[in-house]
């Protein structure tokens, strides 16, 4: 790493030690964020699985009622009836944020269906409308959780990569350079002490002479 090509001086050593402490603090924060993101991911996975089962059940129920309505009314009558039908659901998408990750949240409710005002409609048509409204609500909630899960997993993987980079590459590189500089300074200090000792010994010999 080019940024670690520093001169073996005491000031450089102190600066690198300060930087590595900062990196270690950053590593600890990232590790904590990764743990919290992992916990959120597992929570959303559980919620996703439950919603997926519920949505599958409600969709299957809706298509069963639709099949009954088709048998009793026919496709043409159903198509005409749907032209006068009002929305059976109310939905609102709101932004949510957790640990710096933004994802959508859905508020969806079933609206009581209004009569279509046509003669000849079978009760199965209203049952199908109601069932599809419930299915739409569950599918919207499932989609929101799926999007949240995707974004949380993406952020968790980024945090994991940064944690690994700091732990296995960046911080070890700094520690290695700190060790090299410390050893070089110790060697220089030993050399200086040896030179001072030689000079003292030479001075004492000159005095004796």
TORKOL-4160 file (C-alpha; in steps of 0.2 Angstrom, whole numbers, padded with zeros to 4 digits, m for minus):
209
<pt num="1" X="0000" Y="0000" Z="0000"/>
<pt num="2" X="0008" Y="0016" Z="m0006"/>
<pt num="3" X="0001" Y="0026" Z="0009"/>
<pt num="4" X="0011" Y="0016" Z="0021"/>
<pt num="5" X="0028" Y="0020" Z="0012"/>
<pt num="6" X="0032" Y="0032" Z="0026"/>
<pt num="7" X="0049" Y="0036" Z="0032"/>
<pt num="8" X="0055" Y="0027" Z="0048"/>
<pt num="9" X="0054" Y="0042" Z="0060"/>
<pt num="10" X="0046" Y="0043" Z="0077"/>
<pt num="11" X="0033" Y="0056" Z="0071"/>
<pt num="12" X="0028" Y="0043" Z="0057"/>
<pt num="13" X="0027" Y="0029" Z="0070"/>
<pt num="14" X="0016" Y="0040" Z="0081"/>
<pt num="15" X="0005" Y="0045" Z="0067"/>
<pt num="16" X="0003" Y="0027" Z="0061"/>
<pt num="17" X="m0001" Y="0021" Z="0078"/>
<pt num="18" X="m0015" Y="0034" Z="0079"/>
<pt num="19" X="m0022" Y="0029" Z="0062"/>
<pt num="20" X="m0022" Y="0011" Z="0067"/>
<pt num="21" X="m0032" Y="0015" Z="0083"/>
<pt num="22" X="m0044" Y="0024" Z="0072"/>
<pt num="23" X="m0046" Y="0010" Z="0060"/>
<pt num="24" X="m0048" Y="m0002" Z="0075"/>
<pt num="25" X="m0062" Y="0009" Z="0081"/>
<pt num="26" X="m0070" Y="0009" Z="0064"/>
<pt num="27" X="m0069" Y="m0010" Z="0063"/>
<pt num="28" X="m0078" Y="m0012" Z="0079"/>
<pt num="29" X="m0092" Y="0000" Z="0073"/>
<pt num="30" X="m0093" Y="m0009" Z="0057"/>
<pt num="31" X="m0093" Y="m0026" Z="0065"/>
<pt num="32" X="m0108" Y="m0020" Z="0077"/>
<pt num="33" X="m0117" Y="m0014" Z="0061"/>
<pt num="34" X="m0115" Y="m0030" Z="0052"/>
<pt num="35" X="m0121" Y="m0040" Z="0067"/>
<pt num="36" X="m0137" Y="m0029" Z="0069"/>
<pt num="37" X="m0140" Y="m0030" Z="0050"/>
<pt num="38" X="m0138" Y="m0049" Z="0051"/>
<pt num="39" X="m0151" Y="m0049" Z="0065"/>
<pt num="40" X="m0163" Y="m0038" Z="0054"/>
<pt num="41" X="m0161" Y="m0050" Z="0039"/>
<pt num="42" X="m0166" Y="m0065" Z="0049"/>
<pt num="43" X="m0181" Y="m0056" Z="0056"/>
<pt num="44" X="m0186" Y="m0051" Z="0039"/>
<pt num="45" X="m0183" Y="m0068" Z="0032"/>
<pt num="46" X="m0195" Y="m0075" Z="0045"/>
<pt num="47" X="m0208" Y="m0062" Z="0041"/>
<pt num="48" X="m0206" Y="m0065" Z="0022"/>
<pt num="49" X="m0209" Y="m0084" Z="0024"/>
<pt num="50" X="m0225" Y="m0081" Z="0034"/>
<pt num="51" X="m0231" Y="m0068" Z="0022"/>
<pt num="52" X="m0227" Y="m0079" Z="0007"/>
<pt num="53" X="m0237" Y="m0094" Z="0015"/>
<pt num="54" X="m0252" Y="m0082" Z="0018"/>
<pt num="55" X="m0251" Y="m0074" Z="0001"/>
<pt num="56" X="m0251" Y="m0091" Z="m0007"/>
<pt num="57" X="m0266" Y="m0096" Z="0002"/>
<pt num="58" X="m0276" Y="m0081" Z="m0001"/>
<pt num="59" X="m0271" Y="m0081" Z="m0020"/>
<pt num="60" X="m0277" Y="m0099" Z="m0021"/>
<pt num="61" X="m0293" Y="m0095" Z="m0013"/>
<pt num="62" X="m0296" Y="m0080" Z="m0024"/>
<pt num="63" X="m0293" Y="m0090" Z="m0040"/>
<pt num="64" X="m0305" Y="m0104" Z="m0033"/>
<pt num="65" X="m0319" Y="m0091" Z="m0031"/>
<pt num="66" X="m0315" Y="m0084" Z="m0048"/>
<pt num="67" X="m0317" Y="m0102" Z="m0055"/>
<pt num="68" X="m0334" Y="m0103" Z="m0047"/>
<pt num="69" X="m0339" Y="m0086" Z="m0053"/>
<pt num="70" X="m0334" Y="m0091" Z="m0071"/>
<pt num="71" X="m0344" Y="m0107" Z="m0070"/>
<pt num="72" X="m0360" Y="m0098" Z="m0063"/>
<pt num="73" X="m0359" Y="m0081" Z="m0073"/>
<pt num="74" X="m0347" Y="m0084" Z="m0088"/>
<pt num="75" X="m0332" Y="m0074" Z="m0093"/>
<pt num="76" X="m0343" Y="m0061" Z="m0103"/>
<pt num="77" X="m0354" Y="m0057" Z="m0088"/>
<pt num="78" X="m0339" Y="m0056" Z="m0076"/>
<pt num="79" X="m0330" Y="m0044" Z="m0088"/>
<pt num="80" X="m0345" Y="m0033" Z="m0089"/>
<pt num="81" X="m0347" Y="m0033" Z="m0070"/>
<pt num="82" X="m0329" Y="m0028" Z="m0067"/>
<pt num="83" X="m0332" Y="m0012" Z="m0078"/>
<pt num="84" X="m0343" Y="m0005" Z="m0064"/>
<pt num="85" X="m0333" Y="m0011" Z="m0049"/>
<pt num="86" X="m0324" Y="0001" Z="m0037"/>
<pt num="87" X="m0307" Y="m0002" Z="m0030"/>
<pt num="88" X="m0307" Y="m0015" Z="m0016"/>
<pt num="89" X="m0290" Y="m0010" Z="m0008"/>
<pt num="90" X="m0282" Y="0005" Z="m0001"/>
<pt num="91" X="m0263" Y="0006" Z="m0002"/>
<pt num="92" X="m0250" Y="0018" Z="0004"/>
<pt num="93" X="m0231" Y="0016" Z="0002"/>
<pt num="94" X="m0221" Y="0025" Z="0015"/>
<pt num="95" X="m0202" Y="0026" Z="0016"/>
<pt num="96" X="m0193" Y="0017" Z="0031"/>
<pt num="97" X="m0175" Y="0017" Z="0037"/>
<pt num="98" X="m0165" Y="0006" Z="0048"/>
<pt num="99" X="m0146" Y="0007" Z="0051"/>
<pt num="100" X="m0144" Y="0018" Z="0036"/>
<pt num="101" X="m0154" Y="0007" Z="0024"/>
<pt num="102" X="m0170" Y="0014" Z="0016"/>
<pt num="103" X="m0184" Y="0003" Z="0010"/>
<pt num="104" X="m0202" Y="0004" Z="0007"/>
<pt num="105" X="m0216" Y="0000" Z="0019"/>
<pt num="106" X="m0234" Y="m0003" Z="0013"/>
<pt num="107" X="m0250" Y="0001" Z="0022"/>
<pt num="108" X="m0263" Y="m0009" Z="0014"/>
<pt num="109" X="m0281" Y="m0012" Z="0019"/>
<pt num="110" X="m0296" Y="m0020" Z="0011"/>
<pt num="111" X="m0311" Y="m0008" Z="0007"/>
<pt num="112" X="m0328" Y="m0015" Z="0008"/>
<pt num="113" X="m0334" Y="m0018" Z="m0010"/>
<pt num="114" X="m0348" Y="m0008" Z="m0017"/>
<pt num="115" X="m0362" Y="m0016" Z="m0027"/>
<pt num="116" X="m0359" Y="m0016" Z="m0046"/>
<pt num="117" X="m0377" Y="m0011" Z="m0050"/>
<pt num="118" X="m0379" Y="m0025" Z="m0063"/>
<pt num="119" X="m0393" Y="m0039" Z="m0063"/>
<pt num="120" X="m0387" Y="m0057" Z="m0064"/>
<pt num="121" X="m0372" Y="m0056" Z="m0053"/>
<pt num="122" X="m0369" Y="m0071" Z="m0043"/>
<pt num="123" X="m0363" Y="m0070" Z="m0024"/>
<pt num="124" X="m0348" Y="m0079" Z="m0030"/>
<pt num="125" X="m0343" Y="m0064" Z="m0039"/>
<pt num="126" X="m0343" Y="m0054" Z="m0023"/>
<pt num="127" X="m0333" Y="m0068" Z="m0014"/>
<pt num="128" X="m0320" Y="m0067" Z="m0028"/>
<pt num="129" X="m0318" Y="m0048" Z="m0027"/>
<pt num="130" X="m0316" Y="m0049" Z="m0008"/>
<pt num="131" X="m0304" Y="m0064" Z="m0010"/>
<pt num="132" X="m0293" Y="m0055" Z="m0023"/>
<pt num="133" X="m0293" Y="m0039" Z="m0012"/>
<pt num="134" X="m0286" Y="m0049" Z="0002"/>
<pt num="135" X="m0273" Y="m0057" Z="m0009"/>
<pt num="136" X="m0268" Y="m0040" Z="m0016"/>
<pt num="137" X="m0265" Y="m0034" Z="0002"/>
<pt num="138" X="m0254" Y="m0049" Z="0006"/>
<pt num="139" X="m0245" Y="m0048" Z="m0010"/>
<pt num="140" X="m0241" Y="m0029" Z="m0007"/>
<pt num="141" X="m0235" Y="m0033" Z="0010"/>
<pt num="142" X="m0225" Y="m0048" Z="0004"/>
<pt num="143" X="m0217" Y="m0036" Z="m0010"/>
<pt num="144" X="m0212" Y="m0023" Z="0003"/>
<pt num="145" X="m0204" Y="m0036" Z="0014"/>
<pt num="146" X="m0195" Y="m0044" Z="0000"/>
<pt num="147" X="m0188" Y="m0027" Z="m0006"/>
<pt num="148" X="m0183" Y="m0023" Z="0012"/>
<pt num="149" X="m0174" Y="m0040" Z="0013"/>
<pt num="150" X="m0165" Y="m0037" Z="m0003"/>
<pt num="151" X="m0158" Y="m0020" Z="0002"/>
<pt num="152" X="m0154" Y="m0026" Z="0020"/>
<pt num="153" X="m0144" Y="m0041" Z="0013"/>
<pt num="154" X="m0135" Y="m0030" Z="0001"/>
<pt num="155" X="m0130" Y="m0018" Z="0015"/>
<pt num="156" X="m0125" Y="m0033" Z="0026"/>
<pt num="157" X="m0114" Y="m0040" Z="0012"/>
<pt num="158" X="m0105" Y="m0023" Z="0010"/>
<pt num="159" X="m0102" Y="m0021" Z="0029"/>
<pt num="160" X="m0095" Y="m0039" Z="0029"/>
<pt num="161" X="m0083" Y="m0035" Z="0015"/>
<pt num="162" X="m0077" Y="m0019" Z="0024"/>
<pt num="163" X="m0075" Y="m0029" Z="0040"/>
<pt num="164" X="m0065" Y="m0042" Z="0031"/>
<pt num="165" X="m0054" Y="m0029" Z="0022"/>
<pt num="166" X="m0050" Y="m0020" Z="0038"/>
<pt num="167" X="m0047" Y="m0036" Z="0048"/>
<pt num="168" X="m0037" Y="m0046" Z="0036"/>
<pt num="169" X="m0029" Y="m0032" Z="0025"/>
<pt num="170" X="m0029" Y="m0014" Z="0030"/>
<pt num="171" X="m0026" Y="m0016" Z="0049"/>
<pt num="172" X="m0013" Y="m0030" Z="0047"/>
<pt num="173" X="m0003" Y="m0019" Z="0034"/>
<pt num="174" X="m0003" Y="m0004" Z="0046"/>
<pt num="175" X="0003" Y="m0015" Z="0061"/>
<pt num="176" X="0017" Y="m0023" Z="0050"/>
<pt num="177" X="0023" Y="m0006" Z="0045"/>
<pt num="178" X="0022" Y="0000" Z="0063"/>
<pt num="179" X="0033" Y="m0015" Z="0068"/>
<pt num="180" X="0045" Y="m0012" Z="0054"/>
<pt num="181" X="0047" Y="0007" Z="0059"/>
<pt num="182" X="0049" Y="0002" Z="0077"/>
<pt num="183" X="0062" Y="m0011" Z="0073"/>
<pt num="184" X="0071" Y="0002" Z="0062"/>
<pt num="185" X="0071" Y="0015" Z="0076"/>
<pt num="186" X="0077" Y="0003" Z="0089"/>
<pt num="187" X="0091" Y="m0003" Z="0077"/>
<pt num="188" X="0096" Y="0016" Z="0074"/>
<pt num="189" X="0095" Y="0019" Z="0093"/>
<pt num="190" X="0107" Y="0004" Z="0096"/>
<pt num="191" X="0119" Y="0010" Z="0083"/>
<pt num="192" X="0119" Y="0028" Z="0090"/>
<pt num="193" X="0122" Y="0021" Z="0108"/>
<pt num="194" X="0136" Y="0010" Z="0101"/>
<pt num="195" X="0144" Y="0025" Z="0092"/>
<pt num="196" X="0142" Y="0036" Z="0109"/>
<pt num="197" X="0151" Y="0021" Z="0118"/>
<pt num="198" X="0165" Y="0021" Z="0105"/>
<pt num="199" X="0167" Y="0039" Z="0107"/>
<pt num="200" X="0168" Y="0039" Z="0126"/>
<pt num="201" X="0180" Y="0024" Z="0125"/>
<pt num="202" X="0191" Y="0034" Z="0113"/>
<pt num="203" X="0190" Y="0049" Z="0124"/>
<pt num="204" X="0196" Y="0040" Z="0139"/>
<pt num="205" X="0210" Y="0032" Z="0130"/>
<pt num="206" X="0216" Y="0049" Z="0124"/>
<pt num="207" X="0215" Y="0055" Z="0142"/>
<pt num="208" X="0226" Y="0041" Z="0148"/>
<pt num="209" X="0238" Y="0044" Z="0134"/>
